[in-house]
Amino acid sequence: MELFSHLALGFSVVLTAQNLFFCFLGCFIGTAIGVLPGVGPLATIAMLLPLTYTMGPETALIMLAGIYYGALYGGSTTAILINLPGESASAVTTLDGYQMARQGRAGPALAVAALGSFFAGTVVTVLIAIVAGPMTKIALSFGSHEYFALMVLGLISSVALASGSLLKALGMIILGLLFGMTGTDIYTGQARFTWGMIELSDGLDLVAISVGLFGIAEILRNMQHQGDNTRTGIQKVGSLMPSREDFRRSVGPVLRGTALGSVLGVLPGGGALLSSFASYTMEKKLSKHPEQFGHGAIEGVAGPESANNAGAQSAFIPMLSLGIPGNAVTALMLGAMILQGIAPGPNVLNQQPELFWGLIVSMWIGNLMLVVLNLPLIGIWVSMLKVPYTSLFPAIVIFCCIGVFSVHNSSFAVYQITIFGALGYMLYRLEAEPAPFILGFILGPLLEEHLRRAMIISRGDALSFLERPISATLLVCAALALAAVSLPYFSKKREQIFVEED
């Protein structure tokens, strides 16, 4: 009964004109940027962070969450129709979705992708409502030792499960931790790494760094490849109704994809991308006709699309209950909470129950909105693909600069997005993902605070971390994860998951 009263509170928060509007707006923007290749939810959320200053915390988080899972819906549209994923998690959908479109079955592919995503989103919303509360109550018993160990495990796991070089990901984590130390020492009041600039006394601006790394850098990256991108002709969309055979073959992959995404999404570094690729690999191995994959197998659409939506939404479980972001998007949303003056962590449930339960309920309502947006309005989304990117990027850059300047009414923030935009592009050229950097930057101050507080409590005894059962277990798990992923066998398996099959 307690759960129903909490959900009733969530519905009372979401079912206001303002929050419903921003939930719809987030879903609409998310679908649009999911359709437009090369933008993505990460860059969009980073660019919209300045706007959240003018909103209440519930409204801001509801809109940003809608952008995130809305982009996953929209990304499947271009993946199926023009063989070009609008969002990275939809890359695997191109393998069979586009082949179905070439066979004149684009409608059933789009319908199965949307319905599978809606089912996965509904299941995971219920899962979050059931699991997040008990996890929060457990986390309330954590002290500084346990929180430090938990953050170490989260950072190591995000490296172990992410794609790309393990060494480079570790380097990005450390670099983010170092940048997060810029500013005034919370215990001594001494300035650190400020280079004598008073503007850095409060640390680097999260909004400027996010917009630079994921907004400006993404624009530079896309402009580089504009000459290389040739869009395949858009496939016609016929009837959206899948056949009875389509439904029969899709049920198993949707159920398995939902379960797999729900588990992988909770893990730090998991989320939508890992879930979709893992689901495709699993479906191909379980299929009695694996030779059909890559040639229009509907299982190759149903499984990954359900998994990526489940993975995207289950990533909110550690963010809401523990205050630990599982990926770069939830890290930015955690940053939005900090900008609103909310201390992330298990106390959010007790101190901000409207935010906690309102966000959970908004996910179900948002998924329902997305089914309406994606199927009947396919013509609008397809027409957006005709807009040349060279007409979009100047407006995006201007919007980024105005938004960042308006936060503190300071041109120094604009200089920061320029510097970090160049840094983000350089990281791309070096094949180093910036996502671990932002995780380290956001968690760095919290990690340092809990480490120093734990050392003060234990009077400088570092062995106290191993004397407390929970912190010792978490640290051992972190060490085992790092050791395991460093082994050649696991390293090879880790890389194979993200390899797109021909």
Backbone torsions as a table, in degrees:
resi	resn	phi	psi	omega
1	MET	NA	-32.2	179.7
2	GLU	-63.4	-38.1	179.1
3	LEU	-62.2	-41.7	-179.3
4	PHE	-65.9	-36.3	177.5
5	SER	-67.2	-35.2	176.8
6	HIS	-67.5	-41.4	178.7
7	LEU	-66.8	-35.2	176.8
8	ALA	-62.6	-39.2	175.6
9	LEU	-62.0	-41.9	178.9
10	GLY	-62.4	-42.8	178.3
11	PHE	-64.5	-36.9	179.4
12	SER	-65.3	-28.8	177.9
13	VAL	-76.9	-45.2	-174.2
14	VAL	-75.2	-38.4	-174.4
15	LEU	-81.4	48.0	168.2
16	THR	-112.2	155.1	-176.2
17	ALA	-57.7	-42.2	-177.2
18	GLN	-66.0	-49.6	-176.7
19	ASN	-70.4	-35.3	174.9
20	LEU	-62.9	-40.6	179.7
21	PHE	-63.5	-46.4	-177.6
22	PHE	-73.5	-26.3	172.1
23	CYS	-65.3	-45.8	177.0
24	PHE	-63.9	-42.3	-179.6
25	LEU	-62.1	-43.0	178.3
26	GLY	-61.9	-43.3	178.6
27	CYS	-64.7	-40.4	-179.6
28	PHE	-65.8	-47.8	178.9
29	ILE	-63.3	-41.4	179.5
30	GLY	-61.0	-44.8	177.7
31	THR	-62.1	-42.1	-178.6
32	ALA	-63.7	-46.6	-178.6
33	ILE	-75.3	-21.3	172.6
34	GLY	-70.1	-35.7	177.9
35	VAL	-70.3	-40.1	-178.3
36	LEU	-77.0	111.4	-178.7
37	PRO	-63.8	138.6	173.0
38	GLY	96.2	-2.4	179.1
39	VAL	-99.4	-69.1	173.6
40	GLY	83.1	156.6	-176.6
41	PRO	-68.8	-31.2	-177.0
42	LEU	-63.9	-49.5	179.3
43	ALA	-65.7	-38.5	-178.0
44	THR	-66.6	-45.7	178.6
45	ILE	-62.7	-40.1	177.9
46	ALA	-60.8	-42.3	-177.9
47	MET	-71.8	-26.2	-178.2
48	LEU	-92.4	-4.4	178.8
49	LEU	-54.7	-40.9	178.7
50	PRO	-58.0	-31.7	-179.0
51	LEU	-68.2	-24.6	-176.5
52	THR	-69.2	-14.7	177.1
53	TYR	-62.1	-30.1	-176.3
54	THR	-89.8	0.1	-176.6
55	MET	-110.7	163.4	169.3
56	GLY	-74.1	159.8	-177.2
57	PRO	-61.2	-39.0	179.7
58	GLU	-64.1	-46.2	-178.9
59	THR	-62.9	-43.5	-178.7
60	ALA	-62.2	-47.9	-178.0
61	LEU	-68.0	-36.9	178.6
62	ILE	-62.9	-43.2	179.9
63	MET	-66.5	-46.3	-178.2
64	LEU	-64.2	-39.2	177.5
65	ALA	-64.3	-40.0	178.0
66	GLY	-61.5	-37.3	177.1
67	ILE	-62.9	-41.2	-176.4
68	TYR	-63.6	-59.8	-176.3
69	TYR	-76.9	-20.4	173.6
70	GLY	-65.4	-36.0	179.5
71	ALA	-64.8	-32.0	179.0
72	LEU	-69.3	-36.8	173.7
73	TYR	-63.0	-51.6	-175.9
74	GLY	-63.9	-33.7	-178.3
75	GLY	-61.8	-29.2	-179.6
76	SER	-71.6	-25.6	-177.4
77	THR	-63.4	-51.7	179.5
78	THR	-72.5	-29.9	177.3
79	ALA	-61.6	-38.6	-178.6
80	ILE	-81.7	-42.0	-171.6
81	LEU	-82.5	-36.9	-175.1
82	ILE	-128.8	13.5	176.8
83	ASN	61.2	31.7	-178.7
84	LEU	-136.2	105.6	-177.2
85	PRO	-67.0	127.6	177.5
86	GLY	-73.8	-20.3	-179.0
87	GLU	-140.9	145.7	-171.1
88	SER	-57.4	-35.4	-179.0
89	ALA	-67.6	-16.0	179.5
90	SER	-92.7	3.6	-177.0
91	ALA	-60.0	-40.6	-177.4
92	VAL	-70.3	-21.7	179.3
93	THR	-67.5	-25.9	-180.0
94	THR	-63.2	-28.0	-172.9
95	LEU	-60.5	-43.8	-180.0
96	ASP	-112.6	-28.9	-179.3
97	GLY	-62.0	-44.3	-179.2
98	TYR	-69.4	-34.6	177.5
99	GLN	-65.8	-36.5	174.7
100	MET	-63.9	-39.7	178.9
101	ALA	-63.8	-40.4	178.6
102	ARG	-65.3	-24.7	178.6
103	GLN	-88.8	7.3	179.5
104	GLY	82.8	18.5	-176.9
105	ARG	-119.6	37.9	178.5
106	ALA	-65.5	-38.2	-178.9
107	GLY	-58.3	-55.2	177.6
108	PRO	-59.3	-36.0	179.1
109	ALA	-64.2	-44.4	178.6
110	LEU	-65.6	-40.5	-179.0
111	ALA	-66.0	-44.9	179.8
112	VAL	-64.0	-39.7	178.5
113	ALA	-62.1	-44.0	-178.3
114	ALA	-69.9	-45.4	-178.1
115	LEU	-68.9	-38.1	176.8
116	GLY	-64.0	-40.5	178.2
117	SER	-65.8	-40.4	178.9
118	PHE	-63.9	-43.5	178.6
119	PHE	-61.9	-45.7	-179.7
120	ALA	-62.6	-42.8	179.5
121	GLY	-62.9	-39.4	179.2
122	THR	-65.3	-45.1	-179.6
123	VAL	-62.7	-45.1	-176.7
124	VAL	-69.8	-32.8	175.9
125	THR	-60.1	-44.0	176.4
126	VAL	-63.9	-41.2	179.5
127	LEU	-61.1	-43.4	178.6
128	ILE	-61.0	-43.9	-178.9
129	ALA	-62.3	-34.7	-177.8
130	ILE	-80.0	-42.1	-170.2
131	VAL	-88.4	-38.1	-171.4
132	ALA	-61.3	-39.6	-179.5
133	GLY	-61.1	-54.5	177.7
134	PRO	-60.0	-37.7	177.8
135	MET	-63.0	-37.8	178.7
136	THR	-63.8	-42.8	179.9
137	LYS	-63.5	-37.7	176.8
138	ILE	-65.6	-42.5	-177.7
139	ALA	-65.8	-24.7	179.8
140	LEU	-65.2	-19.6	178.0
141	SER	-86.6	-2.9	-179.6
142	PHE	-74.3	142.8	170.7
143	GLY	-105.4	-170.2	-178.1
144	SER	-62.9	-37.2	178.3
145	HIS	-59.4	-47.4	-177.1
146	GLU	-68.0	-39.3	179.3
147	TYR	-65.8	-40.5	177.3
148	PHE	-60.9	-47.0	-179.3
149	ALA	-63.7	-38.5	179.5
150	LEU	-64.3	-41.2	179.1
151	MET	-68.0	-37.0	176.2
152	VAL	-62.2	-45.0	178.4
153	LEU	-62.5	-41.2	179.3
154	GLY	-62.5	-43.6	-179.9
155	LEU	-67.1	-42.6	-180.0
156	ILE	-66.4	-41.6	179.9
157	SER	-65.7	-37.4	178.8
158	SER	-63.5	-32.7	176.9
159	VAL	-73.0	-43.1	-175.6
160	ALA	-66.2	-34.5	-175.3
161	LEU	-94.6	-11.0	-178.2
162	ALA	-78.7	159.6	176.0
163	SER	-80.9	165.1	178.1
164	GLY	94.7	-175.1	-176.1
165	SER	-68.9	133.0	177.8
166	LEU	-65.1	-42.0	-178.2
167	LEU	-65.3	-41.9	179.5
168	LYS	-67.3	-38.2	178.8
169	ALA	-64.7	-40.6	175.9
170	LEU	-61.9	-41.5	178.3
171	GLY	-62.0	-38.5	178.6
172	MET	-67.3	-38.2	176.6
173	ILE	-60.5	-48.3	-178.1
174	ILE	-64.7	-41.0	178.5
175	LEU	-62.5	-41.3	177.4
176	GLY	-64.0	-39.9	177.0
177	LEU	-61.8	-41.0	-179.9
178	LEU	-66.5	-43.8	178.4
179	PHE	-64.9	-32.5	179.4
180	GLY	-68.8	-16.4	179.7
181	MET	-84.7	-6.4	179.1
182	THR	-64.0	136.6	177.9
183	GLY	126.3	-150.3	-176.6
184	THR	-98.9	131.1	178.0
185	ASP	-62.6	128.5	-174.4
186	ILE	-71.6	-19.1	-178.5
187	TYR	-100.9	-38.2	-175.8
188	THR	-103.3	-18.0	-178.1
189	GLY	77.1	9.2	179.5
190	GLN	-83.7	144.8	176.9
191	ALA	-76.6	138.2	-179.3
192	ARG	-129.2	129.6	174.8
193	PHE	55.0	34.1	-178.9
194	THR	-96.3	-13.0	179.4
195	TRP	56.3	30.8	177.6
196	GLY	76.6	5.6	-178.5
197	MET	-94.1	120.3	-177.8
198	ILE	-65.9	-23.7	-179.8
199	GLU	-65.1	-21.8	-178.3
200	LEU	-95.7	6.9	-177.1
201	SER	-65.2	-27.8	176.8
202	ASP	-96.7	9.5	-179.6
203	GLY	92.4	173.1	177.3
204	LEU	-71.3	148.8	-176.5
205	ASP	-80.1	119.4	-179.6
206	LEU	-58.5	-42.0	-178.8
207	VAL	-62.6	-45.1	-178.8
208	ALA	-64.3	-42.7	179.6
209	ILE	-63.8	-44.6	-178.5
210	SER	-63.7	-45.8	-179.9
211	VAL	-64.6	-40.2	179.6
212	GLY	-66.6	-51.3	-175.7
213	LEU	-67.5	-39.8	-172.6
214	PHE	-109.5	-16.5	178.5
215	GLY	-98.5	-66.6	-178.0
216	ILE	-63.1	-43.9	-179.6
217	ALA	-62.6	-37.1	179.3
218	GLU	-67.0	-37.2	176.8
219	ILE	-63.3	-47.1	178.6
220	LEU	-59.7	-40.8	-179.9
221	ARG	-65.0	-44.0	-179.4
222	ASN	-67.8	-37.7	179.0
223	MET	-64.2	-32.6	178.6
224	GLN	-63.7	-35.8	-173.6
225	HIS	-99.1	5.6	-178.1
226	GLN	-61.1	-35.2	-179.9
227	GLY	-73.4	-20.3	-177.6
228	ASP	-90.8	-19.6	-174.1
229	ASN	-84.5	118.7	174.7
230	THR	-117.7	116.8	-176.1
231	ARG	-81.2	129.2	176.1
232	THR	-69.2	152.2	-179.9
233	GLY	-56.4	139.2	-177.8
234	ILE	-71.1	127.6	-179.5
235	GLN	-76.9	145.4	179.2
236	LYS	-74.8	146.3	179.6
237	VAL	-105.4	117.9	178.0
238	GLY	-92.9	-135.4	178.7
239	SER	-66.9	137.8	-179.8
240	LEU	-85.9	-9.2	-173.7
241	MET	-79.2	116.0	176.0
242	PRO	-68.8	154.6	177.7
243	SER	-78.9	170.4	177.9
244	ARG	-61.9	-36.5	178.3
245	GLU	-66.2	-38.0	176.7
246	ASP	-60.5	-44.8	179.1
247	PHE	-62.7	-42.8	-178.3
248	ARG	-61.8	-42.2	-178.2
249	ARG	-77.4	-16.3	-176.5
250	SER	-92.5	-21.9	-173.8
251	VAL	-59.4	-51.3	-179.2
252	GLY	-59.8	-52.1	178.7
253	PRO	-58.6	-37.4	178.9
254	VAL	-64.7	-45.0	179.9
255	LEU	-64.2	-46.0	-179.4
256	ARG	-67.7	-39.9	179.0
257	GLY	-64.3	-39.1	177.9
258	THR	-63.9	-44.7	-179.7
259	ALA	-65.7	-44.3	-178.9
260	LEU	-65.2	-45.0	179.6
261	GLY	-64.4	-35.7	179.4
262	SER	-62.7	-37.2	-179.7
263	VAL	-77.3	-49.5	-176.2
264	LEU	-68.4	-29.9	-179.7
265	GLY	-66.6	-31.5	179.9
266	VAL	-69.7	-31.6	-177.3
267	LEU	-70.3	137.1	176.6
268	PRO	-59.3	130.2	-178.6
269	GLY	87.3	-4.3	-179.4
270	GLY	-78.7	-103.2	175.0
271	GLY	74.7	-160.6	-169.4
272	ALA	-69.5	-41.8	-173.9
273	LEU	-63.6	-53.3	179.7
274	LEU	-61.4	-39.8	-177.8
275	SER	-62.8	-43.8	-176.8
276	SER	-66.9	-43.0	-179.7
277	PHE	-68.7	-40.6	179.2
278	ALA	-65.0	-38.0	179.2
279	SER	-64.9	-42.9	179.9
280	TYR	-62.6	-43.2	178.8
281	THR	-61.9	-43.0	-179.3
282	MET	-65.6	-44.9	-178.8
283	GLU	-63.4	-37.2	179.9
284	LYS	-67.8	-36.7	179.4
285	LYS	-73.5	-31.7	-178.7
286	LEU	-83.3	-19.6	-174.4
287	SER	-68.5	143.3	174.5
288	LYS	-77.2	-14.9	179.9
289	HIS	-131.1	68.0	-178.0
290	PRO	-63.5	-19.9	-179.5
291	GLU	-67.8	-17.6	179.2
292	GLN	-77.5	-19.0	180.0
293	PHE	-68.9	134.0	-174.5
294	GLY	92.2	-3.7	-179.6
295	HIS	-127.2	18.7	176.1
296	GLY	108.4	28.6	176.7
297	ALA	-76.9	124.8	-176.6
298	ILE	-67.7	-23.9	176.3
299	GLU	-62.3	-30.2	179.8
300	GLY	-73.1	-10.1	174.2
301	VAL	-101.2	-46.7	-174.0
302	ALA	-64.3	-47.2	-176.8
303	GLY	-64.1	-58.1	-178.6
304	PRO	-61.4	-38.2	-179.2
305	GLU	-68.0	-36.3	174.9
306	SER	-68.1	-41.6	-177.1
307	ALA	-66.2	-41.4	-176.3
308	ASN	-69.5	-34.0	177.5
309	ASN	-72.3	-38.8	176.9
310	ALA	-64.4	-41.6	179.8
311	GLY	-66.3	-37.1	-179.9
312	ALA	-65.3	-41.6	-175.4
313	GLN	-82.5	-32.9	178.3
314	SER	-71.1	-15.6	175.0
315	ALA	-65.2	-15.9	177.9
316	PHE	-76.5	-15.7	-177.8
317	ILE	-62.4	-55.5	178.2
318	PRO	-66.8	-28.7	179.1
319	MET	-67.1	-44.6	-176.8
320	LEU	-77.1	-40.1	-173.3
321	SER	-87.1	-33.0	-174.9
322	LEU	-115.1	-15.5	-175.2
323	GLY	76.1	22.0	-179.1
324	ILE	-111.9	116.0	178.6
325	PRO	-74.1	134.4	179.8
326	GLY	-87.0	-19.6	179.2
327	ASN	-152.9	-178.5	-173.9
328	ALA	-65.8	-35.4	-178.9
329	VAL	-66.6	-47.7	178.4
330	THR	-68.0	-25.2	174.2
331	ALA	-65.4	-41.5	177.3
332	LEU	-66.4	-36.9	178.4
333	MET	-68.8	-34.4	174.0
334	LEU	-64.3	-37.9	175.5
335	GLY	-63.1	-37.0	177.6
336	ALA	-63.6	-36.6	176.8
337	MET	-64.7	-41.9	179.4
338	ILE	-63.9	-40.3	178.3
339	LEU	-62.5	-27.8	179.0
340	GLN	-84.5	1.5	179.6
341	GLY	82.9	17.6	-179.9
342	ILE	-101.8	125.8	177.4
343	ALA	-79.6	114.8	-178.3
344	PRO	-67.5	150.1	-179.7
345	GLY	141.2	-175.0	-176.5
346	PRO	-65.1	-19.9	-179.9
347	ASN	-70.4	-12.7	179.3
348	VAL	-60.4	-38.4	-179.3
349	LEU	-61.2	-39.4	-178.1
350	ASN	-82.4	-39.0	-173.8
351	GLN	-90.0	-28.8	-179.4
352	GLN	-130.7	60.1	-177.8
353	PRO	-62.4	-30.3	178.4
354	GLU	-64.1	-40.1	177.9
355	LEU	-66.7	-47.0	-176.1
356	PHE	-59.5	-57.0	-175.1
357	TRP	-79.6	-28.0	176.0
358	GLY	-63.9	-40.9	179.1
359	LEU	-66.0	-41.1	180.0
360	ILE	-62.8	-48.3	-179.0
361	VAL	-65.7	-35.0	-178.9
362	SER	-62.6	-26.6	179.8
363	MET	-65.3	-41.4	179.1
364	TRP	-67.9	-45.0	179.2
365	ILE	-63.3	-40.2	178.4
366	GLY	-63.3	-41.1	177.9
367	ASN	-64.2	-36.2	176.5
368	LEU	-65.7	-41.4	176.9
369	MET	-61.1	-37.2	-175.2
370	LEU	-69.5	-32.1	175.2
371	VAL	-62.3	-41.2	178.4
372	VAL	-67.7	-38.9	-177.8
373	LEU	-71.5	-38.5	-169.7
374	ASN	-81.1	-38.1	-175.0
375	LEU	-83.1	-54.9	-177.8
376	PRO	-71.0	-24.5	-173.6
377	LEU	-102.9	25.2	-178.1
378	ILE	-59.6	-36.4	-179.4
379	GLY	-59.9	-39.2	179.3
380	ILE	-65.5	-44.0	-178.2
381	TRP	-65.3	-38.0	179.3
382	VAL	-65.9	-38.9	-179.4
383	SER	-65.6	-26.4	178.3
384	MET	-64.7	-26.1	-179.0
385	LEU	-67.3	-15.5	-179.3
386	LYS	-80.9	-11.3	179.2
387	VAL	-74.8	120.5	-179.6
388	PRO	-67.9	140.9	-177.7
389	TYR	-64.0	-29.4	-180.0
390	THR	-64.6	-19.0	176.2
391	SER	-87.5	-20.0	-177.0
392	LEU	-87.3	-40.0	-168.0
393	PHE	-65.8	-34.8	177.6
394	PRO	-63.0	-39.5	179.0
395	ALA	-65.9	-37.6	179.3
396	ILE	-64.8	-43.2	-179.5
397	VAL	-63.4	-44.8	179.5
398	ILE	-62.5	-42.9	179.0
399	PHE	-61.3	-41.9	178.5
400	CYS	-60.3	-47.5	-176.5
401	CYS	-65.4	-43.1	179.9
402	ILE	-64.3	-43.9	-178.8
403	GLY	-62.1	-45.6	-178.9
404	VAL	-68.7	-39.1	179.3
405	PHE	-63.9	-37.2	-175.7
406	SER	-70.1	-21.4	-177.0
407	VAL	-63.6	-50.9	-178.4
408	HIS	-116.4	4.3	-177.3
409	ASN	53.3	43.9	-175.8
410	SER	-137.4	135.7	177.8
411	SER	-74.3	-15.0	180.0
412	PHE	-61.4	-33.9	178.2
413	ALA	-65.6	-33.9	177.7
414	VAL	-67.0	-38.5	175.4
415	TYR	-61.8	-37.6	-179.2
416	GLN	-65.3	-42.6	-179.3
417	ILE	-67.5	-29.2	176.0
418	THR	-65.6	-47.2	-178.6
419	ILE	-64.7	-47.0	-177.2
420	PHE	-75.9	-23.2	171.3
421	GLY	-64.9	-44.0	176.7
422	ALA	-64.8	-39.6	178.2
423	LEU	-64.2	-42.6	179.2
424	GLY	-62.7	-39.7	178.0
425	TYR	-67.2	-38.4	178.0
426	MET	-64.4	-39.2	177.7
427	LEU	-64.0	-38.2	177.3
428	TYR	-62.6	-43.3	179.4
429	ARG	-64.5	-30.4	178.9
430	LEU	-87.6	2.7	-179.6
431	GLU	59.6	39.2	175.8
432	ALA	-113.5	118.7	-177.0
433	GLU	-68.7	133.8	177.7
434	PRO	-79.4	-13.2	-177.5
435	ALA	-58.6	-46.4	176.5
436	PRO	-60.4	-28.6	178.5
437	PHE	-62.1	-47.3	-176.8
438	ILE	-70.1	-31.5	174.7
439	LEU	-62.9	-46.1	178.9
440	GLY	-65.0	-38.1	-178.3
441	PHE	-65.4	-42.6	-177.9
442	ILE	-75.2	-40.6	-178.2
443	LEU	-81.7	-18.0	-176.4
444	GLY	-53.9	-54.4	179.7
445	PRO	-60.3	-39.4	178.2
446	LEU	-67.2	-40.3	178.7
447	LEU	-61.5	-46.6	179.5
448	GLU	-63.8	-43.5	-178.1
449	GLU	-60.5	-46.2	-179.3
450	HIS	-70.7	-34.4	177.2
451	LEU	-62.9	-49.6	-177.1
452	ARG	-68.6	-35.5	178.1
453	ARG	-66.9	-40.9	179.1
454	ALA	-64.6	-38.7	179.2
455	MET	-68.5	-34.8	177.0
456	ILE	-66.7	-43.2	-179.8
457	ILE	-62.7	-41.1	-177.7
458	SER	-89.5	7.1	179.4
459	ARG	57.0	43.6	174.2
460	GLY	81.7	10.4	-178.8
461	ASP	-89.4	103.9	-178.5
462	ALA	-68.8	-23.7	179.7
463	LEU	-68.9	-12.1	179.9
464	SER	-62.7	-24.6	177.6
465	PHE	-66.6	-30.3	180.0
466	LEU	-91.1	-12.9	179.8
467	GLU	-85.5	-18.6	178.6
468	ARG	-95.4	123.8	-170.8
469	PRO	-55.5	-44.8	-174.8
470	ILE	-69.4	-47.3	-179.2
471	SER	-65.6	-37.8	178.3
472	ALA	-62.8	-43.8	180.0
473	THR	-62.7	-43.9	-179.8
474	LEU	-64.4	-41.8	179.3
475	LEU	-66.9	-39.2	177.0
476	VAL	-64.0	-41.6	177.2
477	CYS	-61.5	-40.1	178.0
478	ALA	-63.6	-43.4	179.2
479	ALA	-64.4	-42.0	179.4
480	LEU	-65.6	-39.8	178.5
481	ALA	-62.6	-43.0	179.4
482	LEU	-66.8	-40.5	-179.7
483	ALA	-68.0	-41.5	-177.3
484	ALA	-65.1	-45.2	-177.1
485	VAL	-70.6	-16.7	178.2
486	SER	-81.3	-17.9	179.7
487	LEU	-69.3	144.2	-176.7
488	PRO	-56.7	-39.0	-176.8
489	TYR	-63.6	-51.8	-178.9
490	PHE	-67.4	-34.3	178.9
491	SER	-64.0	-40.1	179.0
492	LYS	-67.4	-43.1	178.9
493	LYS	-63.0	-38.5	-179.9
494	ARG	-61.8	-40.3	-179.6
495	GLU	-73.4	-33.9	-176.3
496	GLN	-66.8	-30.1	-178.3
497	ILE	-60.9	-36.2	-174.2
498	PHE	-93.8	5.5	-179.5
499	VAL	-84.7	124.3	176.8
500	GLU	-77.8	126.5	-177.7
501	GLU	-78.4	148.7	179.5
502	ASP	-79.3	NA	NA
